Amino acid sequence: MEQCPVCYHPLEVRDCAPCDDCGWDPLEINHLHQGLHTYTTYEVYRGMRLTLCDFCAVDFGSHRPEYFGFTNGKRIGFQHFEFVSDLKEPQVIKDKFCPQCSARLSFLKFLAQIRTSQ
């Protein structure tokens, strides 16, 4: 994939921490090396999965409902997540990143899917 599935801006490749939400941020790579976070895969919404750091998992409900395409004020919070697995040996990985959306491709795919599922 060469373009963002949300805004169609060209994607770039970068090193990322395992968190699909904040892993694109170089600061999070430092946190990974320092062992500051744990990473867990959850079923977040209707079978859609994300791997999130412990901070992003708890903070996920702060996303505005409109961001996900909800028009009824619905929020997706940690209390709705279904545990799938813990990431035992988190590593820096390559992923594509949209500088326009400030998000990893893994998160952008989730975002595009959830917006079209409404």
C-alpha positions in Angstrom: 0.0 0.0 0.0 1.5 3.3 -1.1 -1.3 5.7 0.1 -3.1 6.3 3.4 -6.4 4.4 3.4 -8.0 7.4 5.2 -6.6 10.6 3.5 -4.7 9.1 0.5 -1.5 10.9 1.4 1.7 9.1 0.4 3.0 6.8 3.2 6.5 6.6 4.4 8.3 3.7 6.1 9.6 4.1 9.6 10.6 2.1 12.7 7.7 1.6 15.1 7.1 0.3 18.6 4.4 -2.5 18.8 1.5 -0.2 19.8 -0.7 0.3 16.8 -1.9 3.7 18.2 1.3 5.5 19.4 4.0 3.2 18.1 4.9 5.5 15.2 6.2 8.1 17.7 10.0 7.9 18.2 9.4 8.6 21.9 7.5 5.4 22.1 10.5 3.5 20.7 12.5 4.9 23.6 9.8 3.7 26.0 10.1 0.3 24.4 13.8 0.1 25.0 13.4 1.3 28.6 10.7 -1.3 29.2 8.2 1.3 30.3 5.1 -0.3 28.6 3.5 -3.7 28.1 1.8 -4.5 24.9 -1.4 -6.5 24.5 -3.6 -7.5 21.5 -7.3 -6.9 22.0 -10.4 -7.4 20.0 -11.5 -3.8 20.1 -14.6 -3.7 18.0 -16.6 -6.3 16.1 -13.7 -8.7 15.6 -11.2 -5.9 14.7 -8.0 -6.2 16.6 -5.3 -3.8 17.7 -2.1 -4.2 19.7 -1.9 -1.4 22.2 0.6 -0.3 24.9 -0.8 -0.2 28.4 -1.2 3.6 28.2 -3.1 3.6 24.9 -5.4 0.8 26.0 -6.6 2.7 29.0 -6.7 6.0 27.1 -8.5 4.6 24.0 -11.9 5.9 25.2 -10.7 9.4 25.0 -11.0 9.3 21.2 -14.0 11.4 20.1 -16.8 9.2 18.7 -16.7 11.1 15.4 -13.1 10.1 14.8 -14.4 6.5 14.4 -17.4 7.5 12.4 -20.0 7.1 15.2 -22.9 9.6 15.0 -24.6 8.4 18.2 -21.9 9.4 20.7 -20.7 5.8 21.1 -17.3 5.5 22.6 -15.0 2.5 22.5 -13.2 2.2 25.8 -11.0 -0.4 27.6 -14.1 -1.8 29.3 -15.3 -3.1 25.9 -12.0 -4.8 24.9 -11.6 -8.5 24.7 -8.2 -9.8 25.6 -6.5 -11.8 22.9 -2.8 -12.1 23.9 0.1 -10.4 25.6 3.2 -9.6 23.5 6.0 -11.4 25.3 9.0 -10.1 23.5 8.1 -6.7 22.0 10.5 -5.5 19.2 10.9 -2.5 17.0 9.2 -3.2 13.7 8.9 -1.5 10.3 5.5 -0.1 9.3 4.2 2.5 7.0 3.2 5.9 8.5 1.0 8.7 7.2 2.5 12.1 8.1 -0.8 13.8 7.3 -2.8 11.6 9.8 0.1 11.0 12.2 -0.7 7.3 12.4 0.7 3.9 11.5 -0.7 2.0 8.6 -1.9 -0.8 11.0 -4.0 1.8 12.9 -5.2 3.5 9.7 -6.5 0.2 8.3 -8.4 -0.3 11.6 -9.8 3.3 11.3 -10.9 2.9 7.7 -12.5 -0.5 8.5 -14.4 0.8 11.5 -15.6 3.9 9.6 -17.0 1.8 6.8 -18.7 -0.7 9.2 -21.1 2.0 10.5 
